[in-house]
Amino acid sequence: MNLKMIKTALVGLVFSISGIANAGLMTTDAGYAGPTLDLTAYQNGSYNFTFGPEVLPGGITFTAAPGGGGNSGQGSVIGQGGYGLGANGSFGGDAVYIGVDSGTGYAELTFDTEVSVFGAYMNYAPGFGDNAFISALDEFDNVLETWDLTVSGPISTPGGFNEFEFRGIDLGNDTFKTLRFGGNYLLLAATADGNPDGGGGNNTIPEPSTLAIFALGIMGLASRRSLLVTKK
């Protein structure tokens, strides 16, 4: 681990322990008053692939970057449908989410008006592709701040179903125009269970634990690119 990664990890640990607001990486929705992700229009049972742009409620535009491979080769998924995240479980039924369809690609949420804080409920596939990350960008696409979630805000929901944890960026008195997110098939949702009509669940960083084997009967990881994503 290089010096930059160590510094990021230590800063993230201090913030998570102290609960300081305006401290960069957010790991809880307690007191959150920023923009919210509204995906109710995608509660149609469809598992859609898209590069966007998709104009979401609240003045947010979603786009996905080409490349990065993935199961569909179409950048991202948005809507409902069966989705596997390896050791972190799976999603389906009422869960509505938006995210990258690749272990190495990324997507972006661009705000009509610059914001100082934004967060959503997230989950990812540990060990598949690049580490999951979120970044704040200015209007000229300069990266203002980046957080490696697998280092500073790990999510572990072994064998879970429709489980997300809150993560976000708070720049305090500064503002950003775009949230970039990607790596590890990272998904975003509006609530902790992916159901826009109500949520619940654990929004804190869990203790490190041994990741479970795939719940689908797979007895090992034959390839880092073997993430199971199914369409319903």
C-alpha positions in Angstrom: 0.0 0.0 0.0 1.5 3.4 -1.0 1.7 6.5 1.2 -1.4 8.1 -0.4 -3.6 5.0 0.2 -2.4 4.8 3.8 -3.2 8.5 4.4 -6.7 8.0 2.9 -7.3 5.0 5.1 -6.2 6.7 8.3 -8.3 9.9 7.5 -11.3 7.7 6.7 -10.9 5.9 10.0 -10.7 9.1 12.0 -13.8 10.5 10.4 -15.8 7.3 10.9 -14.8 7.1 14.6 -15.3 10.8 15.4 -18.5 11.2 13.4 -17.3 14.6 12.2 -19.6 16.3 9.7 -18.1 18.0 6.6 -15.2 15.6 6.8 -15.1 14.3 3.2 -16.2 10.7 3.1 -19.7 10.0 4.7 -20.5 6.6 6.0 -23.9 7.3 7.6 -27.1 9.0 6.5 -27.6 10.5 10.0 -28.5 14.2 9.6 -28.1 14.0 5.8 -29.9 16.9 4.1 -28.3 16.8 0.6 -29.9 15.8 -2.8 -31.4 12.4 -2.9 -31.5 9.8 -5.6 -35.0 9.2 -7.0 -35.4 6.1 -9.1 -39.1 5.6 -8.7 -39.6 6.0 -12.5 -37.7 2.8 -13.0 -40.0 0.6 -10.9 -41.2 -1.1 -14.0 -39.6 -4.6 -13.5 -37.2 -4.0 -16.3 -33.4 -4.4 -16.1 -32.2 -1.7 -18.5 -28.8 -1.2 -20.0 -27.8 2.3 -20.9 -25.0 4.8 -21.4 -27.4 7.6 -20.8 -27.8 10.4 -20.5 -30.8 9.7 -18.2 -32.3 12.8 -16.7 -33.4 11.9 -13.1 -35.7 13.9 -10.8 -34.1 16.7 -8.8 -31.9 18.0 -11.5 -29.5 15.1 -11.8 -28.2 13.6 -15.1 -26.8 10.1 -15.2 -24.2 9.0 -17.8 -21.9 6.0 -18.1 -18.5 6.0 -19.7 -17.9 3.6 -22.6 -15.4 0.8 -22.2 -14.5 -1.3 -19.2 -16.0 -4.5 -20.6 -18.8 -5.8 -18.4 -21.6 -8.3 -19.0 -23.6 -6.1 -21.3 -20.9 -3.9 -22.9 -23.5 -1.1 -22.6 -22.0 0.8 -19.7 -24.5 0.6 -16.9 -27.7 -0.9 -15.5 -30.7 1.1 -14.2 -34.0 -0.3 -12.9 -35.0 -3.6 -11.4 -33.8 -7.1 -12.0 -31.6 -9.9 -10.7 -28.0 -8.8 -10.1 -25.2 -10.6 -8.3 -22.4 -9.0 -6.4 -20.4 -12.1 -5.5 -19.6 -12.3 -1.8 -21.8 -9.3 -1.0 -25.0 -11.0 -2.1 -27.6 -10.3 -4.7 -30.4 -7.9 -5.7 -33.9 -8.4 -7.2 -37.6 -8.1 -6.4 -38.4 -4.6 -5.3 -34.9 -3.3 -5.4 -34.3 -0.4 -7.8 -30.7 0.7 -8.5 -28.3 2.3 -10.9 -24.7 1.5 -11.5 -21.8 0.4 -13.6 -22.0 -2.9 -15.5 -18.2 -3.5 -15.2 -15.5 -4.1 -12.7 -13.4 -1.4 -14.2 -15.7 1.2 -15.7 -17.4 4.2 -14.1 -20.5 6.3 -14.3 -21.4 9.9 -13.3 -24.2 11.9 -11.7 -24.1 15.5 -12.8 -26.1 18.1 -10.9 -27.8 21.1 -12.5 -26.7 23.2 -9.6 -23.4 22.6 -7.8 -23.7 20.9 -4.5 -21.5 20.6 -1.4 -22.7 17.2 -0.3 -24.2 14.1 -1.9 -24.7 10.6 -0.8 -26.7 7.4 -1.7 -26.9 3.8 -0.7 -24.3 1.6 -2.3 -22.9 -1.9 -2.7 -20.3 -3.6 -4.9 -18.7 -6.9 -5.8 -15.5 -7.3 -3.6 -12.5 -8.4 -5.6 -13.9 -8.0 -9.1 -12.0 -5.4 -11.1 -10.8 -2.1 -9.7 -11.6 -1.0 -6.2 -14.9 0.7 -5.8 -14.5 4.5 -5.5 -16.4 7.7 -5.5 -15.0 11.1 -6.6 -16.2 14.7 -6.6 -15.5 16.7 -9.8 -15.8 20.4 -10.6 -17.5 21.9 -13.6 -14.3 21.4 -15.7 -14.1 17.7 -14.7 -11.2 18.2 -12.4 -11.2 15.7 -9.6 -11.5 17.5 -6.3 -11.6 14.5 -4.0 -11.5 10.7 -4.3 -12.3 8.0 -1.8 -11.5 4.3 -2.3 -14.5 2.7 -0.7 -12.8 -0.7 -0.3 -10.0 1.0 1.8 -11.8 3.8 3.7 -15.4 2.8 3.6 -15.7 -1.0 3.0 -19.1 -2.6 2.6 -19.5 -6.2 3.6 -22.9 -7.9 3.3 -22.0 -11.6 2.9 -24.8 -13.5 1.3 -27.2 -10.5 1.7 -30.2 -9.7 -0.4 -31.1 -6.1 -1.3 -28.6 -4.7 1.2 -27.0 -1.3 0.7 -25.0 1.0 2.9 -24.8 4.8 2.8 -21.7 6.4 1.4 -21.2 9.9 0.1 -18.9 13.0 -0.1 -19.2 16.2 1.9 -16.9 19.1 0.8 -18.1 21.4 3.6 -17.9 25.0 2.3 -16.7 23.9 -1.2 -18.9 22.6 -4.0 -18.8 20.0 -6.8 -20.6 19.5 -10.0 -20.3 15.8 -10.6 -20.1 12.6 -8.6 -18.1 9.9 -10.4 -18.4 6.3 -9.2 -17.1 3.0 -10.4 -15.1 -0.1 -9.9 -16.3 -3.5 -8.5 -19.7 -3.2 -10.3 -20.7 -0.4 -7.9 -24.4 0.1 -7.5 -26.4 3.1 -6.0 -29.9 3.1 -4.6 -32.3 5.5 -2.9 -32.7 3.5 0.3 -31.0 0.8 2.3 -33.0 -2.0 0.8 -33.3 -0.5 -2.7 -37.0 0.1 -2.4 -37.9 3.8 -3.0 -41.0 3.4 -0.8 -39.0 2.8 2.3 -35.7 1.6 3.6 -33.9 0.3 6.6 -30.7 -1.5 7.4 -27.2 -1.0 8.6 -25.5 2.3 7.5 -22.3 1.9 9.5 -19.0 0.4 8.4 -18.9 -3.3 9.4 -16.0 -5.0 11.2 -13.7 -6.8 8.8 -14.7 -10.3 8.2 -13.9 -13.3 5.9 -16.0 -13.0 2.7 -18.5 -15.8 2.1 -18.3 -18.1 -0.9 -20.9 -17.4 -3.6 -24.4 -18.3 -2.5 -25.2 -19.8 -5.9 -23.2 -23.0 -5.3 -20.0 -21.7 -6.8 -17.1 -23.2 -4.8 -14.4 -20.8 -5.8 -13.5 -17.8 -7.9 -12.4 -19.2 -11.2 -12.0 -15.7 -12.7 -12.2 -12.1 -11.4 -14.5 -11.5 -14.3 -17.0 -14.2 -13.5 -19.5 -12.0 -11.8 -23.0 -13.4 -12.2 -25.5 -10.9 -13.5 -28.8 -12.2 -14.7 -31.7 -10.6 -16.4 -35.2 -11.2 -15.3 
